[in-house]
Amino acid sequence: MRQPLLCCSFATVMLLSGLALGVQKPSGKPAGNPSSKPADKPAPAKGKEKAPPPQLRPFKGKLSEARTHAKERNAGLLIHIILEGEADNDKYRDTLLKDPELLAASEEAVVVISNNGTHPRASIEVEVDGKKQKQDVCSVYPMFESCTQHAQHFNDLFLEYRDEGGDLRCPQTILIGPDGKEALRIATGHAPEVSEVLAGFDQLRAGFGPGLTEEQWVSIVKLCADARQAQLAQNWPAAARAWDKVFALSPKSEYAKEAKAGREACEKGLRERFSALQAKLVPGSAAAAYRELQSFEKDCAGLAIAAEIRARVAKAEAQKDIKEELALVRLEIEAEALLEQAQTCSDAGNAKDLEKTLKKLFAKRLANTAAARKALSLWPEHAPKDGG
């Protein structure tokens, strides 16, 4: 049956009233060999239970919002168009929408389910903030709270994907890339093989990298914000680590492009900071530079430049013109660490370990350090005996 080209307002009324004019039910048999069955999958190893498949979480906003969100997530937009009350469409709903492999792949996509039916309500048990509670849903598409949600896109999709004769063949599967271009469209009027849809996801991954899940998208948006803020504050190590995480999450997206540019700026900033500190490794400023380099190395933990900083610190310790200056500052650093440890013991009420720590700090080698003098003022009862 073909739908004559009517005005959009009339089409909307007719479509959403359930008459579904111009929607083709499948006729005949699908191309290929429908009787062929996929090979049996190997049984899971004993003792290893399969993790439950992820839940199908369809997008519940407008179609235009779904397209925008797919671009934001560098993800595919997977559209399922399902006609109400027809055998092949019911099979599509009961097989494809529940297939574990497709459910897993769908986590990397923004999913739109469009069905023009109206169904009774049902009550299910859901968990919200760790507490179980009852929730009313559509009895046929329980991932929706109401039939209005799964019917809202049907008219728009009819107008966009009808054929030249004005008919919309159902069921239909459409996969659109983050660039808005169609990567896959299966409109045979029969339920496709899951492998066909998964092949579309493979094509998208090859071109755009893995699509971000909803949780990954939330994470990457925060990472980008943190990276920009750290970069603005010239906190190059923090910014570099954040950009590296962004790139690891989404290596082929617009986020990756920003991360690459940001990372280059960070590398320049790190190098300039390193050069400035190295220039201070001269008599008179070497002690302060040495401390700053050690702190800089800690800040750069996990970054490639950290090994270079460590090597430069070691080289400085053997540098003749500043060797004595650095020897003194190393004693101060050692004493400060013991003072911090002593304070921790004192706060914890650990008298025995406090005494052991202070004995090290008050030893002749560290006795003239500022940290030892401060410790003596804090715990005078532990002052070494004369000649001790």
Sequence and secondary structure as in RCSB ss.txt:
>XXXX:A:sequence
MRQPLLCCSFATVMLLSGLALGVQKPSGKPAGNPSSKPADKPAPAKGKEKAPPPQLRPFKGKLSEARTHAKERNA
GLLIHIILEGEADNDKYRDTLLKDPELLAASEEAVVVISNNGTHPRASIEVEVDGKKQKQDVCSVYPMFESCTQH
AQHFNDLFLEYRDEGGDLRCPQTILIGPDGKEALRIATGHAPEVSEVLAGFDQLRAGFGPGLTEEQWVSIVKLCA
DARQAQLAQNWPAAARAWDKVFALSPKSEYAKEAKAGREACEKGLRERFSALQAKLVPGSAAAAYRELQSFEKDC
AGLAIAAEIRARVAKAEAQKDIKEELALVRLEIEAEALLEQAQTCSDAGNAKDLEKTLKKLFAKRLANTAAARKA
LSLWPEHAPKDGG
>XXXX:A:secstr
       HHHHHHHHHTT  TTEE   S  SS TT          TT             S HHHHHHHHHHTT 
EEEEEEE TT HHHHHHHHHGGG HHHHHHHTTEEEEEEE     EEEEEEEETTEEEEEEEESSSTTSSSHHHH
HTTHHHHHHHH  TTS EESSEEEEE TTS EEEEE SSS   HHHHHHHHHHHHHHH S   HHHHHHHHHHHH
HHHHHHHTT HHHHHHHHHHHHHH TTSHHHHHHHHHHHHHHHHHHHHHHHHHHT STTTHHHHHHHHHHHHHHT
TTSTHHHHHHHHHHHHHT GGGHHHHHHHHHHHHHHHHHHHHHHHHHTT HHHHHHHHHHHTSTTTTTSHHHHHH
HHH GGG   TT 
